[in-house]
Amino acid sequence: MNKIAAFLSLIIIIISFNSCGQIAKAKAKKHFTETRGAIPSTFGTSENEVLLIVLRNRSSYDRYLKSASKRYLGKVKFIRSADVMQDQYKDKTVYRYLFDYVEGSTSIVQYSNGMQNSVTFKQFYINDRLTGKNYMSGYETAYFGKALKAYMENLELKRISLH
């Protein structure tokens, strides 16, 4: 009987985490839009445009980022933040937009045993390198994998709406 109860509890936990992730993605999709300031109105207007996507040398984040970017079917180039200064990326009409994040607020959880854990949220943005303007909705999340998927899907919707 205990094994059945444990198994059912595990299933409930898995379903709960999955639904939290789906809710997080749906919320992110609403925020990562042109009307919320997260996507430039000129994004995707050029056939030659290549989106620069900044890797952070964090294996789990970079893995999620590469996976999510498959939802955007335009041209992309993965770079390190220092790479943007290289000669090959000087043409800001081709390499106009850069995707990255800044750290948002931090939430600290204090446990009854005295231990604590902190989570730093991410705020994703697109930098228009031609104008110097950052496009950021202000939405921040700890569910960065779901948020990355949502942002890339919205970028793809914007790109195909212009072609």
BELRA-V751476 format. One line per field, one symbol per residue. ss: DSSP state (@ for helix, = for strand, . for the rest). phi: phi as a letter, one per 20 degrees, with the letter a starting at -180 (. if undefined). psi: psi as a letter, one per 20 degrees, with the letter a starting at -180 (. if undefined). A space follows every 10 residues. Layout:
ss->???
phi->???
psi->???
This chain:
ss->.@@@@@@@@@ @@@@@@@@@@ @@@@@@@@@@ @......... .........= =====...@@ @@@@@@@@@. ....====== @@@@@.@@@. ......==== ========== .....===== ========.. ..===..... =..@@@@@@@ @@@@@@@@@@ @..
phi->.fffffffff ffffffffff ffffffffgf eecffenecf fefnedfegc eedeedldgf ffffffffff feeffccece gfffefgfdf ffeedfdcda bcfefddddd efenfbcccd eddebddeff dneedbfnfc beefffffff ffffffffff fed
psi->hhhgggghgg gggggggghg ghgggggghh hmrghjjipq hipjiphipp ppppqjkogg ghggghghii iojapqpprq hhhhiqhijh nihglhpppa rqpbrppppp qhjiqqqqpp qqoqrppohg ijppopiipq qimhgggggg ghghhggggh ii.
